[in-house]
Amino acid sequence: MIITTRNKSMSRLKITSALTLSILLSLTAKAQKTESYSKKIDSVITASDPLRFNGVVLVSQHGKTKYIKANGYKDFEKKIPVKTDDQFEIMSNSKQVTAVLIVQAAEQEKLDLQTPIKKYLPSLTQSWSDTVTIHNLLNHTHGITDLDKPVAFKAGSQFKYGNLSYMLLGEILQNTTGKNFTELANSLFRKLKMDKTFIYNSKNNQALIPGFMSENNQYEKVEDSFLNDKIAPAAGVISTVEDLSKWNQALFNGKLLSPKFQKLIMTPSTLSQHNVFGKENMGFGYNIRFIKEAGLDYYAVTGLGDGFTCLNVYFPSKDTSLIILENQMPKNREYWSFKEAAIKNVMLKSITPK
């Protein structure tokens, strides 16, 4: 068989055209996918019933921002709008930072996660300090309700979420590393180039966006924050959506811990329920929720209080983060994290294989 130069050229042209068409179709499909969730998120954050969204939403993939939008105000009287790089209190999302610092200290052999906390907090006088371990503090299975009272349940037998255990973890970091939580956390943020993230300081709030309590789309500014230096390891991180995207990329892609300790922090060790993710108990570890929903496995952490509502979700199968920061908290608990759940569901439907 004789193949002419013209036939060869035509064959190459057909192959090139087919490849070009394939690439264009792929790019079009990806663009349509992004456009699909973008419009749906837009509709959630612009709807005013039953409440308005007031904050910032970010979707990133492989560390690159795919969607970012701000809606609402940081000053309702002067009508000053929220900006995408505004700094929010992230509430209990802060505990994830503390957990990483503790596990890093364990990796450096400065503490042992399975050792009773009496060793690291010798001033404790209750007998439970000889049985409650750092591990129990990390996953909220300690039973401590008050430092001067007996535990509510045997360590490891139940789950009870709260701030006290992470305040104690902050003290343990100080006693085992010689540095306070603020020093350790801010150093970690600088390494990750989270340049707009810092620890709350009552003497310098660095232009922190104010929080509001809301009811019937009316907003009341929170004048007296419950944050202070002592509660910082539980709720004191101030951050932006883009910085939290950097955090997710580092944490979930194994850049903060060695493989052994990465496996430890990525393993659920108890069970917990949260309405944003359904009515069933799901895995919970060192302030990471392990969610299985609509046939998809993903990780999440929530935050609520002081006039702020936060949600940070990471979908490992797509290396995608969804981060939502609001400077409002509804007074009616029926609407707690209402918009966050709706936006999360949009992303879930977009990612879940059809």
C-alpha positions as CSV (number, residue, x, y, z in Angstrom):
1,M,0.0,0.0,0.0
2,I,1.4,3.4,-1.0
3,I,0.6,6.3,1.4
4,T,1.2,9.7,-0.3
5,T,2.5,12.8,1.5
6,R,-0.9,14.4,1.0
7,N,-2.6,11.4,2.8
8,K,-0.1,11.6,5.7
9,S,-0.8,15.3,6.1
10,M,-4.6,14.7,6.1
11,S,-4.2,12.0,8.7
12,R,-2.1,14.2,10.9
13,L,-4.7,17.0,10.5
14,K,-7.5,14.7,11.5
15,I,-5.7,13.5,14.6
16,T,-4.8,17.1,15.5
17,S,-8.4,18.2,15.0
18,A,-9.7,15.3,17.0
19,L,-7.3,16.1,19.9
20,T,-8.2,19.8,19.7
21,L,-11.9,19.0,19.8
22,S,-11.4,16.6,22.7
23,I,-9.5,19.3,24.7
24,L,-12.1,21.9,23.9
25,L,-14.9,19.6,25.0
26,S,-13.1,18.8,28.2
27,L,-12.5,22.5,29.0
28,T,-16.1,23.3,28.1
29,A,-17.3,20.6,30.5
30,K,-15.1,21.9,33.3
31,A,-16.3,25.5,32.7
32,Q,-19.9,24.3,32.7
33,K,-19.3,22.4,36.0
34,T,-17.8,25.6,37.6
35,E,-20.6,27.7,36.2
36,S,-23.1,25.3,37.5
37,Y,-22.2,25.6,41.1
38,S,-21.2,29.3,40.8
39,K,-24.8,30.3,39.8
40,K,-26.3,28.1,42.5
41,I,-24.0,29.5,45.2
42,D,-24.9,33.0,43.9
43,S,-28.6,32.2,44.4
44,V,-28.0,31.0,47.9
45,I,-26.1,34.0,49.1
46,T,-28.4,36.6,47.4
47,A,-31.6,35.1,48.7
48,S,-33.0,36.9,51.8
49,D,-35.5,34.3,53.0
50,P,-35.4,33.0,55.7
51,L,-32.2,35.1,56.3
52,R,-29.5,36.9,54.4
53,F,-26.0,35.7,53.9
54,N,-23.4,38.1,55.3
55,G,-19.8,37.1,54.6
56,V,-17.5,35.5,52.1
57,V,-17.5,32.2,50.1
58,L,-14.5,30.6,48.5
59,V,-14.1,27.4,46.4
60,S,-10.6,26.4,45.5
61,Q,-9.1,23.4,43.7
62,H,-5.5,22.3,43.8
63,G,-4.9,25.5,45.8
64,K,-6.2,27.8,43.0
65,T,-9.3,29.9,43.6
66,K,-12.2,28.9,41.4
67,Y,-15.0,31.0,43.0
68,I,-14.8,33.8,45.6
69,K,-17.6,36.2,46.4
70,A,-18.5,38.6,49.3
71,N,-22.0,39.6,50.2
72,G,-23.4,42.0,52.8
73,Y,-21.8,44.5,55.2
74,K,-19.2,44.8,57.9
75,D,-20.8,48.1,58.9
76,F,-24.6,48.1,58.5
77,E,-25.1,51.7,59.5
78,K,-22.5,53.2,57.1
79,K,-23.2,50.5,54.4
80,I,-19.6,49.5,54.2
81,P,-19.5,46.2,52.3
82,V,-17.7,43.0,53.3
83,K,-14.6,42.4,51.2
84,T,-13.2,39.0,50.1
85,D,-10.0,39.5,52.1
86,D,-11.6,40.6,55.3
87,Q,-10.5,38.9,58.5
88,F,-13.1,36.9,60.5
89,E,-13.1,35.1,63.8
90,I,-13.1,31.5,62.8
91,M,-14.3,30.2,66.2
92,S,-13.9,26.4,66.7
93,N,-12.1,26.1,63.4
94,S,-9.2,27.4,65.6
95,K,-9.1,24.0,67.4
96,Q,-7.7,22.4,64.3
97,V,-4.6,24.6,64.5
98,T,-4.2,23.7,68.2
99,A,-4.5,20.0,67.4
100,V,-1.8,20.2,64.7
101,L,0.6,22.0,67.1
102,I,0.0,19.3,69.7
103,V,0.6,16.5,67.3
104,Q,3.7,18.3,66.0
105,A,5.0,18.4,69.6
106,A,4.3,14.7,69.9
107,E,6.2,14.1,66.7
108,Q,9.1,16.0,68.3
109,E,8.8,13.8,71.4
110,K,8.0,16.7,73.6
111,L,4.9,15.0,74.8
112,D,3.0,11.7,74.5
113,L,-0.6,11.7,73.4
114,Q,-1.5,8.7,75.5
115,T,0.0,10.0,78.7
116,P,-2.3,11.3,81.5
117,I,-2.4,15.1,81.5
118,K,-1.2,15.3,85.2
119,K,2.3,14.9,83.9
120,Y,2.0,18.1,81.8
121,L,-0.4,20.0,84.1
122,P,0.9,19.2,87.6
123,S,-1.2,21.9,89.2
124,L,-4.4,19.9,88.6
125,T,-5.7,18.4,91.8
126,Q,-8.7,16.2,90.7
127,S,-8.1,12.5,90.5
128,W,-9.2,12.4,86.8
129,S,-5.9,14.1,85.8
130,D,-4.3,10.7,86.3
131,T,-6.6,9.0,83.8
132,V,-7.5,11.7,81.2
133,T,-5.0,11.7,78.4
134,I,-4.0,14.3,75.8
135,H,-5.7,12.1,73.2
136,N,-9.0,12.5,75.2
137,L,-8.6,16.3,75.3
138,L,-8.0,16.3,71.5
139,N,-11.1,14.3,70.6
140,H,-13.5,15.6,73.3
141,T,-13.8,12.3,75.1
142,H,-12.4,13.6,78.5
143,G,-15.6,14.2,80.5
144,I,-14.2,17.3,82.1
145,T,-16.8,20.0,82.8
146,D,-15.1,22.0,85.5
147,L,-11.5,21.8,86.8
148,D,-12.8,21.7,90.4
149,K,-15.4,19.0,89.8
150,P,-15.4,15.2,89.0
151,V,-15.7,14.2,85.4
152,A,-19.1,13.7,83.9
153,F,-18.1,10.3,82.5
154,K,-15.1,8.0,82.3
155,A,-12.5,9.2,79.9
156,G,-12.9,7.7,76.5
157,S,-16.4,6.4,77.0
158,Q,-18.4,9.4,75.5
159,F,-18.1,12.5,73.4
160,K,-18.9,15.9,74.7
161,Y,-17.8,19.0,72.7
162,G,-16.5,22.1,74.4
163,N,-13.7,24.7,74.7
164,L,-12.2,23.7,78.1
165,S,-10.1,20.8,76.7
166,Y,-8.5,23.0,74.1
167,M,-7.7,25.7,76.6
168,L,-5.9,23.0,78.6
169,L,-4.1,21.9,75.4
170,G,-2.8,25.5,75.1
171,E,-1.3,25.2,78.6
172,I,0.2,21.9,77.7
173,L,1.9,23.5,74.7
174,Q,3.3,26.2,76.9
175,N,4.7,23.7,79.5
176,T,6.2,21.3,77.0
177,T,7.6,23.6,74.3
178,G,8.4,26.7,76.3
179,K,6.4,28.8,73.9
180,N,2.8,30.0,74.2
181,F,0.1,29.2,71.8
182,T,0.2,32.6,70.1
183,E,3.9,32.3,69.3
184,L,3.6,28.7,68.0
185,A,0.5,29.4,65.9
186,N,1.8,32.7,64.4
187,S,5.1,31.0,63.5
188,L,3.2,28.2,61.7
189,F,1.0,30.8,59.8
190,R,4.1,32.6,58.6
191,K,5.6,29.3,57.3
192,L,2.4,28.7,55.3
193,K,2.3,32.3,54.0
194,M,-1.0,32.8,55.8
195,D,-0.2,36.5,56.0
196,K,-3.6,37.7,57.1
197,T,-4.1,35.1,59.9
198,F,-3.2,35.8,63.5
199,I,-4.3,35.0,67.1
200,Y,-6.7,37.3,68.8
201,N,-5.2,39.7,71.2
202,S,-7.4,41.9,73.4
203,K,-4.9,44.8,73.1
204,N,-4.6,44.7,69.3
205,N,-7.4,43.3,67.2
206,Q,-5.7,44.3,63.9
207,A,-8.9,45.7,62.2
208,L,-10.8,42.5,62.8
209,I,-14.2,42.6,61.1
210,P,-17.0,43.0,63.7
211,G,-19.5,40.2,64.4
212,F,-23.3,40.6,64.6
213,M,-26.3,38.7,66.1
214,S,-29.1,38.6,63.5
215,E,-32.9,38.2,63.7
216,N,-35.4,38.8,60.9
217,N,-32.6,40.3,58.8
218,Q,-31.9,42.9,61.5
219,Y,-28.3,43.0,62.9
220,E,-27.1,43.8,66.4
221,K,-23.3,44.3,66.8
222,V,-21.5,42.2,69.3
223,E,-19.8,44.8,71.6
224,D,-18.2,42.5,74.2
225,S,-16.3,39.6,72.6
226,F,-15.9,36.5,74.8
227,L,-12.4,36.0,73.3
228,N,-9.4,36.4,75.5
229,D,-5.8,35.1,75.6
230,K,-6.8,32.0,77.6
231,I,-9.6,30.8,75.2
232,A,-7.4,31.5,72.1
233,P,-6.4,27.8,71.6
234,A,-10.1,27.0,71.4
235,A,-11.6,29.9,69.4
236,G,-9.0,32.6,68.9
237,V,-7.8,32.4,65.3
238,I,-8.6,35.3,63.0
239,S,-8.3,34.4,59.3
240,T,-9.5,34.9,55.7
241,V,-11.0,32.5,53.2
242,E,-7.9,32.4,51.1
243,D,-5.6,31.8,54.0
244,L,-7.8,28.9,55.1
245,S,-7.5,27.5,51.7
246,K,-3.7,27.5,52.2
247,W,-4.3,25.7,55.5
248,N,-6.3,23.0,53.9
249,Q,-3.7,22.4,51.2
250,A,-1.0,22.0,53.8
251,L,-3.0,19.9,56.3
252,F,-4.7,17.5,54.0
253,N,-1.8,17.0,51.6
254,G,0.6,16.0,54.3
255,K,2.8,19.1,54.5
256,L,2.5,19.6,58.3
257,L,3.3,16.2,59.7
258,S,5.3,13.1,58.9
259,P,3.4,10.1,57.4
260,K,3.0,8.4,60.7
261,F,1.5,11.4,62.5
262,Q,-0.4,12.4,59.4
263,K,-2.1,9.0,59.5
264,L,-2.9,9.6,63.2
265,I,-4.5,13.0,62.7
266,M,-6.5,11.7,59.7
267,T,-8.0,8.7,61.6
268,P,-11.4,9.1,63.4
269,S,-11.2,8.1,67.0
270,T,-14.8,8.7,68.2
271,L,-18.2,9.5,66.8
272,S,-20.2,12.8,66.7
273,Q,-23.3,14.3,65.1
274,H,-23.7,17.7,63.5
275,N,-26.9,19.0,61.8
276,V,-25.0,20.5,58.9
277,F,-24.0,17.0,57.9
278,G,-27.1,15.1,58.8
279,K,-28.7,13.4,61.8
280,E,-26.3,10.3,62.0
281,N,-23.2,10.0,64.1
282,M,-20.1,10.2,62.0
283,G,-16.3,10.0,62.5
284,F,-14.6,12.6,64.6
285,G,-10.9,12.9,65.4
286,Y,-8.6,15.7,66.4
287,N,-11.1,18.4,65.5
288,I,-11.7,17.0,62.1
289,R,-15.1,15.6,61.1
290,F,-15.0,12.6,58.8
291,I,-18.2,12.8,56.7
292,K,-19.8,10.3,54.4
293,E,-22.7,12.0,52.5
294,A,-24.3,11.3,49.1
295,G,-21.7,8.6,48.5
296,L,-18.8,11.0,49.0
297,D,-16.2,11.1,51.8
298,Y,-14.9,14.5,52.9
299,Y,-13.6,16.4,55.9
300,A,-15.1,19.4,57.7
301,V,-14.8,21.7,60.7
302,T,-17.4,24.2,61.9
303,G,-17.5,27.3,64.0
304,L,-20.2,29.4,65.6
305,G,-20.3,32.1,68.2
306,D,-19.5,35.8,69.0
307,G,-21.5,36.9,66.0
308,F,-19.7,34.7,63.5
309,T,-20.5,31.5,61.6
310,C,-17.9,29.4,59.8
311,L,-17.6,26.3,57.7
312,N,-14.5,24.7,56.3
313,V,-14.9,21.7,54.0
314,Y,-12.3,19.7,52.1
315,F,-13.2,17.2,49.4
316,P,-10.1,15.0,49.0
317,S,-11.2,13.2,45.8
318,K,-11.2,16.6,44.0
319,D,-8.6,18.3,46.1
320,T,-11.2,21.0,46.6
321,S,-11.9,23.3,49.5
322,L,-15.2,25.1,50.3
323,I,-14.7,27.8,52.9
324,I,-17.5,30.1,54.2
325,L,-17.0,32.9,56.7
326,E,-19.9,35.0,58.0
327,N,-19.8,37.8,60.5
328,Q,-23.3,37.1,61.6
329,M,-24.9,34.5,63.9
330,P,-28.7,34.0,64.0
331,K,-30.3,34.3,67.4
332,N,-32.7,31.6,66.4
333,R,-30.8,28.3,66.6
334,E,-33.1,26.8,64.0
335,Y,-31.1,28.9,61.5
336,W,-27.6,28.2,62.8
337,S,-25.3,27.4,59.9
338,F,-28.4,27.5,57.6
339,K,-26.6,29.2,54.6
340,E,-23.5,27.1,55.2
341,A,-25.4,23.9,54.9
342,A,-27.2,25.1,51.7
343,I,-23.9,26.1,50.0
344,K,-22.2,22.8,51.1
345,N,-25.1,20.9,49.5
346,V,-24.6,22.8,46.3
347,M,-21.0,21.7,46.2
348,L,-21.8,18.2,47.2
349,K,-24.2,17.8,44.3
350,S,-21.7,19.3,41.9
351,I,-18.9,17.0,43.0
352,T,-20.8,13.8,43.5
353,P,-20.5,11.4,40.5
354,K,-23.8,11.2,38.6
